[in-house]
C-alpha cells in the first residue's frame, strides 16, 4: 500500500509539472504573438486552453481520490491540499494567457502603438516565477519559494512603468486610447500571473513548514532570517 501511495504521489507531481509547463508556455507564446503581431499564434493559445482545463479536472480528481481512499496524514495531506490549490492557480495562469491573446487579437486590428519593452520584461520575470515556484514545490525548497515571492515586486514596478507611459500616450493623443487600454490590460494580466506564482510559492512554505505566509502571516520569521525585505 505504501509503495502504491508513493507511486500516486509521483504521478501527481508529474501531472502538476506538465500543467505548469503548459501554463508557462501559454504565457510565453501569448507575448510572442503580441510582439510578432501573430494572429494565428494568438488563436492557437485560445484554442489550446481546453487542454489546461481538462488537466485541471484530472489533477483535482486525483487529489480527491487520494484523500478519500488513503486518508493521508500530516505532511502527505499538506502536499495533496497544496497541490489542489496550486492546480487552480496554474489553470488561472492559463486563463490570463488567453486574455492576453484575446487583447492581442484586438490590437492587431490597428497599427502598432509603440515598440514593446517593459511588457516583454514583465513576461520574462513572470514566466521565471512560474517555473521557479513549481521547482520549489517539487523539491520542497522554502528558500527558492521565498525568492519567488520577492520577484513579485519587480513585476509590480514594471507594471507601474507601463501604466505611466501609456497614460501619457492617451493624454497626448486620444486616438491612442483604445490601443493603450489593451496594453494596460495585458500588463495587468501579467501582474496577475506573477501574483498566482507567488500563491504557489506561499503554498510551498505551508507544505514544508506547516505555516502560512499569506497576507503577511508568518513573514516576520523570514524578515529575521534576512530572506525577504520588510
C-alpha positions in Angstrom: 0.0 0.0 0.0 2.8 2.4 0.9 4.6 1.8 -2.4 1.3 2.3 -4.3 0.8 5.6 -2.4 4.3 6.8 -3.3 3.6 6.0 -7.0 0.4 8.0 -7.0 2.1 11.0 -5.3 4.8 10.8 -8.0 2.1 10.8 -10.7 0.5 13.8 -9.1 3.9 15.6 -9.1 4.4 14.7 -12.8 0.9 16.0 -13.8 1.4 19.3 -11.9 4.8 19.8 -13.7 3.1 19.2 -17.0 0.3 21.6 -16.1 2.9 24.2 -15.2 4.8 23.7 -18.4 1.6 24.3 -20.4 0.7 27.4 -18.4 4.2 28.8 -18.7 4.3 28.2 -22.5 0.9 29.7 -22.9 2.2 32.9 -21.3 5.3 32.9 -23.3 3.5 32.3 -26.6 0.9 35.0 -25.8 3.6 37.6 -25.5 5.4 36.2 -28.6 2.1 36.7 -30.5 1.9 40.2 -29.2 5.5 41.1 -30.1 5.3 39.5 -33.5 1.8 40.5 -34.3 1.0 36.9 -35.0 -2.8 36.4 -35.2 -2.5 32.6 -35.8 -0.4 32.1 -32.7 -2.8 34.2 -30.6 -5.7 32.0 -31.8 -3.7 28.8 -31.1 -3.3 29.8 -27.4 -7.1 30.4 -27.2 -7.9 27.1 -28.8 -5.5 25.1 -26.6 -6.7 26.4 -23.3 -9.2 23.5 -23.1 -6.2 21.2 -22.7 -5.2 23.0 -19.5 -8.8 23.0 -18.3 -9.1 19.2 -18.8 -5.8 18.7 -16.9 -7.0 20.8 -14.0 -10.1 18.5 -13.7 -7.8 15.4 -13.9 -5.5 16.6 -11.2 -8.4 17.7 -8.9 -9.9 14.2 -9.3 -6.6 12.5 -8.5 -6.2 14.6 -5.3 -9.7 14.0 -4.1 -9.4 10.2 -4.7 -6.1 10.1 -2.8 -7.6 11.9 0.2 -10.8 9.8 0.2 -9.2 6.4 -0.4 -5.9 6.6 1.6 -6.7 9.3 4.2 -3.2 10.7 4.4 -1.9 12.5 7.5 0.3 15.4 8.3 2.9 16.2 5.5 1.2 14.0 2.9 -2.1 15.7 3.5 -0.5 19.1 3.3 1.2 18.1 0.0 -2.1 17.0 -1.6 -4.1 20.0 -0.4 -1.4 22.3 -1.6 -1.5 20.5 -4.9 -5.2 21.2 -5.2 -4.7 25.0 -4.7 -1.6 25.1 -7.0 -3.6 23.3 -9.7 -6.2 26.0 -9.5 -3.6 28.7 -9.7 -2.0 27.2 -12.8 -5.3 27.0 -14.5 -5.9 30.6 -13.8 -2.4 31.4 -15.3 -3.6 29.7 -18.4 -6.7 31.9 -18.4 -4.6 35.0 -18.2 -2.5 33.9 -21.2 -5.8 33.5 -23.1 -6.8 37.0 -22.0 -3.5 38.4 -23.4 -4.1 36.5 -26.7 -7.6 37.9 -27.0 -6.4 41.5 -26.4 -3.6 40.9 -28.9 -6.2 40.0 -31.5 -7.9 43.3 -30.9 -4.5 45.2 -31.1 -3.8 43.6 -34.5 -6.8 45.4 -35.9 -4.9 48.7 -35.6 -1.4 50.0 -36.3 1.2 49.2 -33.7 1.2 51.9 -30.9 4.8 51.7 -29.8 7.8 49.3 -29.5 7.3 46.9 -26.6 9.9 47.0 -23.9 8.5 46.7 -20.4 5.7 44.3 -21.2 8.1 41.6 -22.6 10.3 42.2 -19.5 7.3 41.6 -17.3 6.6 38.4 -19.2 10.1 37.1 -18.7 10.0 37.7 -15.0 6.5 36.2 -14.6 7.4 33.1 -16.6 10.5 32.6 -14.5 8.4 32.9 -11.4 6.0 30.1 -12.6 8.9 27.8 -13.3 10.8 28.6 -10.0 7.6 28.2 -7.9 7.0 24.7 -9.3 10.6 23.8 -8.9 10.4 24.9 -5.3 7.2 22.8 -4.9 8.8 19.6 -6.4 11.9 19.9 -4.2 10.3 21.3 -1.1 12.7 24.3 -1.3 11.4 27.0 1.0 14.2 29.5 0.2 13.5 29.2 -3.5 9.9 29.8 -2.8 10.7 33.0 -0.8 12.8 34.3 -3.8 9.7 33.8 -6.0 7.7 36.0 -3.6 10.4 38.6 -3.7 10.3 38.7 -7.6 6.7 39.9 -7.4 7.9 43.4 -6.6 9.8 43.6 -9.8 6.7 42.8 -11.9 4.7 45.4 -9.9 7.3 48.0 -10.7 7.3 47.2 -14.4 3.5 47.4 -14.5 3.7 50.8 -12.9 6.1 52.0 -15.7 3.8 50.6 -18.4 0.8 52.4 -16.9 2.6 55.7 -16.6 3.9 55.6 -20.1 0.5 54.6 -21.6 -1.4 57.3 -19.7 1.0 59.8 -21.3 0.2 58.4 -24.7 -3.5 58.7 -24.1 -3.3 62.2 -22.7 -1.3 63.4 -25.7 -3.4 61.8 -28.4 -6.9 60.5 -27.8 -6.6 58.3 -30.9 -4.2 56.0 -28.9 -6.7 55.3 -26.1 -8.1 52.0 -27.4 -4.7 50.5 -28.1 -3.2 51.8 -24.8 -6.1 50.3 -22.8 -5.5 46.9 -24.4 -1.8 47.1 -23.5 -2.7 48.2 -19.9 -5.0 45.1 -19.6 -2.2 42.9 -21.0 0.2 44.2 -18.3 -2.4 43.6 -15.6 -2.8 40.0 -16.8 1.0 39.5 -16.5 0.9 41.1 -13.0 -1.8 38.5 -12.1 0.4 35.7 -13.4 3.1 36.9 -11.0 0.6 37.0 -8.2 -0.5 33.5 -8.9 3.1 32.3 -9.0 3.5 33.9 -5.6 0.5 32.0 -4.4 2.2 28.8 -5.5 5.4 29.8 -3.6 3.4 30.5 -0.5 1.9 27.0 -0.7 5.4 25.6 -0.7 6.1 27.2 2.6 2.9 25.9 4.1 3.5 22.4 2.7 7.1 22.1 4.0 6.9 24.1 7.3 3.2 24.0 8.1 3.0 27.8 8.4 1.2 30.4 6.4 2.9 33.5 4.9 -0.2 34.6 3.1 -1.4 38.1 4.0 2.0 38.6 5.8 1.2 35.8 8.3 4.5 34.3 9.4 6.6 36.6 7.3 8.3 38.1 10.4 10.4 35.0 10.7 11.6 35.4 7.2 12.5 39.0 7.8 14.6 38.0 10.8 16.4 35.5 8.6 17.2 38.3 6.1 15.5 36.3 3.3 12.7 38.7 2.5 12.8 42.5 2.6 10.3 44.1 5.1 
